[in-house]
Amino acid sequence: MAEGESKFIPDTAEPEKEEAEKPEEEKFSPERVLEMPPKELADFFSDLQEKGELEAFLKEAAENDALVAQFSYWEKWLAKDQRRLVDEVVAKKREVYGENSESLPLELEKKFTPAELHSIFSNLVGIQLTFGCSKGCPFCALDAVPGVREHIPYSQLANLFQKYGREIKETEPPLYWASEPSDYASKQGLEDKTYQDVHQLADEYAGYSPPITSKNIEDQEWLDFVGEQQGRVSLYGREPAQAEKIIQDQWSKKNMIRSVGEGREHSKGIGLSLMKEGLEEEKEKTGIVNRDGVLLSPRGLYNVVRVPISDKYPQGLAAVPLEKVTSEEIKVGESIDDAMREHVVEFRDLDPKIHGGEEEGVIFICGNGTEYVVKNNEDGIITLCEKYDRVDVSEFVQISLANNEVYDENTGEKIEADSKIIEALKTIDFFDLEHEFSLQKKISIGPKKWDFQVEIKNIGFVGVSIEADLATRKSRIKISQKV
């Protein structure tokens, strides 16, 4: 073997004819390992372990940030001794390179340009402060690894919020993912920083109070903080009477904390439990996350896209390490995972009852600023890719007015073009409305509807409904007040 060549993850894929003659362990390139669904990845680890080669493989793989991110995201699927090896190798690498208090988390400024970082931090679905969780719910839908292993240093979080607070404000991400918020602890000089300190960073530099859902009901000081922030406690798995007692006890202490999951169990058949429970036909095929976008964790940076639950995507999420941001064309027939490695997924809140990219489409942002709407099937294969233009509500208003497509919501009849309400609509500053009602949010191809109220001089408040089809560029307006 030539000097510098990897036994486990060769730099380039060998031709098929030559690959067939290579030892089995040499067939796996980094790209091949990154494509493995979690069950296949776990089997791959077990195969290497049986051969006594796992530790050497991990030491080599630790130099590849994407592989570390991949192993970490699916670590709960690994055997306990394999998890321990992963954690030890990652910890040793951290010790060698040390903590850079002047950098962003994961030293992202060394991997991405300022423009790329602007795009990344404007589309966050979550900032995972800690890797691992003290609660370790057996049916965690995001496969949280039991026990806290690692955290993002407070100094790096401070840098992040100070430099990119405006971008983070755009999506107001929670400060946890597959973790318990109250677990966070970081040494800053002689001070011990906690979740409350990071929450304050978001409030001070990004101008929002991050949502909190916590399973920690033992710490009254923490519960008081959660209540003050209008957060929630998770009571999944507790008997109804016990759950009610917990809440009543807090209310008696003037802590008007909210709760979720009273009298219910965690859903089975999502994440690792899919292997044991299987996918029940009568249940929804979606996971618990209703957002697309970018996830930042102590172990990696990921694009996440909601997809139907399957063996390949057991969480109902495609979670893929974001390795770089390119302007490469996205092509029909390719895997959505490949697009997610090289383009930023735009943040979107999704309808909980639909399956994300399979039905609504996913919006990708390229390095040159070009954006695409991509649709995929349940296997993650891209079935449609079209260039995407920003939605302009005022454009559809003008189209409707020009074509006399304005109707009375109550009667369904057209409103006369010379009516007072039509004249008034022509004078409304829809640019302001787009920002006030977030009407300029990017959306998928196909029909879309906006509902809002406007005040029209000498008429009063009027309900306005704009129905538009982005594919045909046709639209019409419905007015809820009878003229």
C-alpha positions in Angstrom: 0.0 0.0 0.0 1.4 3.4 -1.0 2.4 5.9 1.7 -0.6 8.0 2.7 -3.1 5.7 1.2 -6.0 4.7 3.4 -6.7 1.0 4.1 -10.2 1.7 5.1 -11.3 4.8 3.2 -9.3 5.2 -0.1 -9.1 8.7 -1.6 -10.7 7.6 -4.9 -13.1 4.9 -5.8 -11.5 2.0 -7.8 -13.1 0.9 -11.0 -15.7 -1.9 -10.5 -13.5 -4.5 -12.1 -10.6 -3.8 -9.8 -12.8 -3.3 -6.8 -14.1 -6.9 -7.0 -10.5 -8.1 -6.5 -9.8 -5.8 -3.5 -10.2 -7.0 0.1 -13.6 -6.2 1.5 -12.4 -3.5 3.9 -10.9 -1.5 1.1 -14.1 -1.1 -0.8 -15.4 1.6 1.4 -14.6 5.2 0.4 -15.7 8.1 2.7 -18.5 8.7 0.2 -19.7 5.2 0.5 -19.7 5.3 4.3 -21.6 8.6 4.3 -24.3 7.1 2.2 -25.0 4.2 4.6 -28.4 4.2 6.4 -28.0 3.8 10.1 -28.6 0.0 10.2 -26.0 -0.6 7.5 -23.5 1.7 9.3 -24.0 -0.2 12.5 -23.4 -3.5 10.7 -20.3 -2.0 9.1 -19.0 -1.1 12.5 -19.7 -4.6 13.9 -17.9 -6.2 10.9 -14.8 -4.1 11.5 -14.9 -4.8 15.2 -15.0 -8.6 14.6 -11.9 -8.2 12.4 -10.2 -6.1 15.2 -10.0 -3.1 12.8 -12.6 -0.7 14.2 -10.3 1.4 16.4 -7.8 1.9 13.6 -10.6 2.8 11.3 -12.0 5.4 13.7 -8.6 7.0 14.3 -8.2 7.5 10.6 -11.9 8.6 10.1 -11.6 11.2 12.9 -9.7 13.4 10.5 -12.7 13.6 8.2 -15.3 16.0 9.8 -18.2 14.7 7.7 -17.5 11.1 8.9 -17.3 12.2 12.5 -20.7 14.0 12.0 -22.2 10.9 10.4 -21.0 8.5 13.1 -22.2 10.9 15.9 -25.6 11.5 14.5 -26.3 7.7 14.4 -24.3 6.8 17.5 -27.3 5.4 19.4 -27.5 2.7 16.7 -24.0 1.4 17.6 -23.2 -1.1 20.3 -22.2 0.4 23.7 -18.5 -0.5 23.3 -18.5 1.0 19.8 -20.0 4.2 21.1 -17.3 4.4 23.7 -14.6 4.0 21.0 -16.2 6.8 18.9 -16.3 9.1 21.9 -12.7 8.4 22.9 -11.4 9.0 19.4 -13.3 12.3 19.1 -12.2 13.4 22.6 -8.5 12.7 21.8 -8.8 14.8 18.6 -10.3 17.6 20.6 -7.4 17.4 23.1 -4.9 17.6 20.3 -6.4 20.6 18.6 -7.6 22.3 21.8 -10.4 24.8 22.2 -10.2 28.0 20.2 -12.0 30.7 22.1 -11.8 33.1 19.2 -13.6 30.9 16.7 -17.1 30.0 15.8 -18.4 26.5 16.8 -16.6 23.8 14.9 -14.3 26.6 13.5 -16.8 27.0 10.7 -15.1 30.2 9.6 -12.3 28.1 8.3 -14.6 26.0 6.2 -17.1 28.5 4.8 -17.0 32.0 3.4 -18.8 34.9 5.2 -21.5 34.7 2.5 -21.9 31.0 3.0 -22.1 31.5 6.8 -24.7 34.1 6.3 -26.8 31.6 4.4 -26.2 28.8 6.9 -27.0 30.8 10.0 -30.1 32.3 8.4 -31.6 28.8 8.0 -31.0 27.1 11.4 -33.6 24.6 12.6 -31.7 24.1 15.9 -28.5 24.6 17.8 -27.7 21.5 19.8 -25.7 22.7 22.8 -24.8 19.3 24.1 -24.1 15.9 22.5 -25.9 13.2 24.5 -28.7 13.5 26.9 -29.0 12.8 30.7 -32.6 11.6 30.3 -32.0 9.0 27.7 -35.6 8.3 26.8 -35.7 4.8 25.3 -38.1 5.8 22.5 -36.4 9.2 21.7 -37.6 10.0 18.2 -34.2 11.8 17.5 -32.1 8.9 18.9 -30.4 10.9 21.7 -27.4 9.0 23.1 -27.8 8.4 26.8 -25.4 10.4 28.8 -23.8 13.8 28.0 -20.5 13.5 26.1 -19.7 16.9 24.8 -20.8 20.5 24.5 -20.2 23.6 22.3 -17.9 25.9 24.3 -19.6 29.0 25.6 -17.0 31.3 24.1 -17.7 30.0 20.7 -21.5 30.4 21.2 -20.9 34.0 22.3 -18.9 34.6 19.1 -21.7 33.0 17.1 -24.5 35.2 18.5 -22.4 38.4 18.5 -21.4 38.0 14.8 -24.6 36.3 13.4 -27.4 37.3 15.8 -29.3 39.0 13.0 -29.2 35.9 10.9 -30.2 33.6 13.7 -33.1 35.8 14.5 -34.6 34.9 11.1 -35.6 31.4 12.3 -35.4 31.7 16.1 -34.0 28.2 16.6 -34.3 26.2 19.8 -31.1 25.6 21.7 -31.5 21.8 21.9 -31.8 18.8 19.6 -31.7 15.2 20.8 -30.6 16.6 24.1 -31.9 18.0 27.4 -31.4 21.8 27.6 -30.6 21.9 31.3 -27.6 19.6 30.7 -25.5 22.4 29.2 -22.4 23.4 31.2 -19.3 25.1 30.0 -16.3 26.6 31.7 -15.6 30.2 30.8 -12.5 31.2 32.7 -13.4 30.8 36.4 -17.1 30.9 35.6 -19.4 28.0 35.0 -21.8 28.9 32.2 -25.2 27.2 31.9 -28.1 27.0 29.5 -29.4 30.2 31.0 -26.3 32.1 29.9 -26.7 30.9 26.3 -30.4 31.8 26.4 -29.3 35.3 27.4 -27.0 35.4 24.4 -29.9 34.7 22.1 -32.0 37.4 23.9 -29.3 40.0 23.8 -27.8 39.5 20.4 -30.5 37.8 18.3 -33.5 39.5 20.0 -35.6 36.4 20.8 -36.3 34.0 23.6 -35.6 30.4 22.4 -38.4 27.9 23.0 -37.7 25.4 25.7 -39.1 21.8 26.3 -37.4 20.0 29.2 -37.7 16.7 30.9 -35.9 17.9 34.0 -38.5 18.2 36.7 -36.2 17.7 39.7 -34.5 21.1 39.8 -36.9 23.8 41.0 -34.6 26.7 40.1 -34.5 25.3 36.5 -38.3 24.9 36.5 -38.8 28.5 37.6 -36.6 29.6 34.7 -38.5 27.5 32.2 -41.8 28.9 33.6 -40.5 32.5 33.3 -39.6 31.8 29.6 -43.0 30.3 29.0 -41.4 27.0 28.2 -42.7 23.5 28.7 -41.9 20.4 30.6 -42.2 17.0 28.9 -44.4 14.6 30.9 -44.4 11.7 28.4 -44.5 8.3 30.0 -46.0 9.5 33.3 -49.4 8.5 34.6 -52.1 11.2 34.2 -52.5 11.6 37.9 -48.8 12.0 38.4 -48.5 14.4 35.5 -51.3 16.5 36.9 -49.8 16.6 40.4 -46.5 17.8 38.9 -48.2 20.7 37.2 -50.5 21.6 40.1 -47.5 21.6 42.4 -45.7 24.2 40.1 -48.9 26.3 39.8 -49.2 26.4 43.6 -45.7 27.9 43.6 -46.9 30.6 41.2 -44.9 29.0 38.4 -47.4 28.9 35.5 -45.3 26.4 33.5 -46.8 24.6 30.5 -46.6 20.9 29.8 -46.7 18.5 26.9 -47.3 14.7 26.7 -49.5 14.3 29.8 -50.9 10.7 29.9 -49.1 9.7 26.7 -46.1 7.6 25.8 -43.4 8.5 23.3 -44.3 7.3 19.8 -42.8 4.0 18.9 -41.5 3.1 15.5 -39.5 6.3 15.0 -35.7 6.2 15.1 -34.0 3.2 16.5 -37.2 1.8 17.8 -38.3 1.3 14.2 -36.1 -1.8 14.2 -38.1 -3.4 17.0 -41.6 -1.9 16.4 -41.6 -1.7 12.6 -43.7 0.9 10.8 -47.4 0.5 11.6 -49.6 1.2 8.6 -52.3 2.9 10.6 -49.9 5.5 12.0 -48.6 8.6 10.3 -45.4 8.1 8.5 -43.8 11.3 9.7 -41.4 12.0 12.5 -41.6 14.7 15.2 -39.7 17.5 13.4 -41.8 19.7 11.1 -39.0 21.9 9.8 -36.3 21.8 7.0 -33.1 23.7 7.4 -29.6 23.5 9.0 -28.7 21.9 12.4 -25.6 22.9 14.3 -24.3 20.4 16.9 -21.1 19.8 18.9 -20.2 17.1 16.5 -21.2 18.5 13.1 -23.2 20.7 10.8 -26.1 19.1 9.1 -28.8 19.8 6.6 -32.1 18.2 7.7 -35.1 17.6 5.5 -38.4 15.9 6.5 -39.1 12.7 4.6 -41.5 9.7 5.2 -40.2 7.3 7.8 -38.4 4.3 6.2 -35.5 2.0 6.8 -33.2 4.5 5.2 -34.7 7.5 7.1 -36.0 6.0 10.4 -36.5 9.4 12.1 -38.6 10.7 9.2 -35.6 13.0 8.5 -32.8 13.0 6.1 -29.9 14.3 8.2 -26.8 14.8 6.1 -23.5 16.5 7.0 -23.1 19.8 5.1 -19.5 19.5 3.7 -19.4 22.6 1.5 -21.5 25.0 -0.5 -21.2 24.7 -4.2 -22.9 26.0 -7.3 -23.1 22.5 -8.8 -26.3 21.8 -10.6 -28.9 19.6 -8.8 -30.1 16.9 -11.2 -33.2 14.7 -11.4 -32.4 11.1 -10.6 -29.8 11.8 -8.0 -30.2 11.3 -4.3 -31.4 14.2 -2.3 -28.6 13.3 0.2 -26.0 14.3 -2.4 -27.6 17.7 -2.9 -27.7 18.2 0.9 -23.9 17.7 1.2 -23.2 20.6 -1.1 -26.0 23.1 -0.8 -27.8 24.9 2.0 -31.3 23.8 2.8 -33.6 26.7 3.3 -35.5 26.9 6.6 -39.2 26.2 6.4 -42.0 25.4 8.8 -44.0 22.5 7.4 -47.5 21.2 7.8 -47.2 18.3 10.4 -49.4 16.1 8.3 -47.4 16.1 5.1 -44.1 14.4 4.2 -41.9 17.4 3.3 -39.9 17.0 0.2 -42.1 14.3 -1.2 -45.1 16.6 -1.4 -44.1 20.3 -0.9 -40.5 20.2 -2.2 -37.3 21.3 -0.6 -35.6 24.6 -1.4 -31.8 24.5 -1.9 -29.5 27.6 -1.9 -26.4 27.3 -4.1 -23.1 29.0 -3.6 -23.8 31.5 -6.4 -27.1 32.5 -4.9 -29.3 30.4 -7.3 -32.1 28.6 -5.6 -34.0 25.4 -6.6 -37.2 23.7 -5.6 -36.5 20.0 -5.4 -39.1 17.2 -5.0 -38.1 13.6 -4.1 -39.8 10.3 -3.7 -39.9 8.2 -0.5 -36.5 6.7 -1.3 -34.9 10.1 -1.4 -34.5 10.2 -5.2 -35.0 13.6 -6.8 -38.0 13.6 -9.2 -38.2 17.3 -9.9 -35.8 20.2 -9.8 -36.8 23.7 -11.0 -35.1 27.1 -10.5 -36.9 29.0 -7.8 -37.7 32.7 -7.8 -38.6 34.7 -4.7 -42.4 35.0 -4.2 -43.7 38.6 -4.5 -47.2 39.0 -3.2 -47.6 42.4 -4.8 -47.0 40.8 -8.2 -49.9 38.4 -7.7 -52.1 41.3 -6.5 -51.4 43.2 -9.7 -52.0 40.1 -11.8 -55.4 39.7 -10.1 -56.4 43.3 -10.5 -55.3 43.5 -14.2 -57.4 40.4 -15.0 -60.3 41.5 -12.9 -59.9 38.4 -10.8 -61.4 39.8 -7.6 -64.3 38.1 -5.9 -66.7 38.4 -3.0 -65.8 35.6 -0.5 -69.4 35.3 0.6 -71.2 35.2 -2.7 -68.4 34.0 -5.1 -69.4 36.8 -7.5 -66.9 39.1 -9.2 -66.4 42.5 -7.7 -66.8 45.3 -10.3 -63.5 46.8 -11.4 -64.6 50.3 -10.6 -65.7 49.6 -7.1 -64.2 51.5 -4.1 -62.5 48.4 -2.7 -60.7 47.7 -6.0 -59.5 51.2 -6.1 -58.3 51.0 -2.5 -56.4 47.7 -3.2 -54.4 49.5 -5.9 -53.1 51.9 -3.3 -52.0 49.4 -0.6 -48.3 49.2 0.1 -47.9 45.4 -0.1 -44.2 45.7 0.4 -44.9 46.6 4.1 -47.5 43.9 4.3 -45.0 41.3 3.0 -42.7 42.0 6.0 -45.5 42.4 8.6 -47.2 39.2 7.7 -44.1 37.3 6.5 -45.8 37.0 3.1 -42.5 36.9 1.2 -41.5 33.5 2.7 -40.3 31.2 -0.1 -42.7 28.4 -0.9 -42.9 25.3 -3.1 -44.2 25.1 -6.6 -47.9 24.9 -7.0 -50.9 26.6 -5.3 -50.5 28.9 -2.4 -52.9 31.0 -0.3 -52.3 34.1 1.9 -54.9 35.4 4.3 -54.6 38.7 6.1 -56.5 41.9 7.0 -56.0 45.4 5.8 -57.6 48.7 6.8 -59.0 50.6 3.8 -59.9 54.3 4.2 -63.7 54.9 4.5 -64.3 51.2 4.5 -62.6 49.8 7.6 -60.9 46.4 8.0 -61.3 44.0 5.1 -60.3 40.4 4.9 -58.2 39.7 1.9 -57.4 36.2 0.6 -54.9 35.9 -2.3 -54.9 32.5 -4.1 -51.9 32.0 -6.5 -50.3 29.3 -8.5 -46.6 29.7 -8.8 -46.4 27.3 -11.7 -48.9 29.1 -13.9 -48.4 32.6 -12.4 -52.2 32.9 -12.2 -54.0 34.4 -9.1 -57.2 35.8 -7.8 -58.3 37.8 -4.8 -61.2 37.1 -2.5 -62.7 39.8 -0.2 -64.5 38.7 2.9 -66.5 41.9 3.3 -69.6 42.0 1.1 -69.5 45.2 -1.1 
